Amino acid sequence: MIIISSTKEGIRHENCDEVLIDGVSLQENTESLSSGIAYSITKDRIFRNLRISNVCAGNVKNAGIILEKTKNACLENNIVSGNIARIEDQIKDKNV
């Protein structure tokens, strides 16, 4: 079990390559979170190899998993699968 403080996201990764998030279950004290997992890219470059699987984050305000970007950032070679969570994909690159 992961105990969550009253932050905006349960887990946040920003501007990272080679990210693996697997087997995360957010079950208690999640009602105040905007999302369970947030992956954000803000630099104008290509980020690669994001894998998010087996995440359970259903009792959050917005989405269990949020993928977001700003500027001309790009995300390649990624898999988001096998999750019990609503996914909000703001990146929408063709290789996701």
Secondary structure, DSSP 8 states (H G I E B T S, - for coil): -----S-SEEEEEES-SSEEEES-B--SS-TT-SEEEEEEE-SSSEEE-EEEES-B--SSSSEEEEEEE-TT-EEES-EEES-BS-EEES---TT-
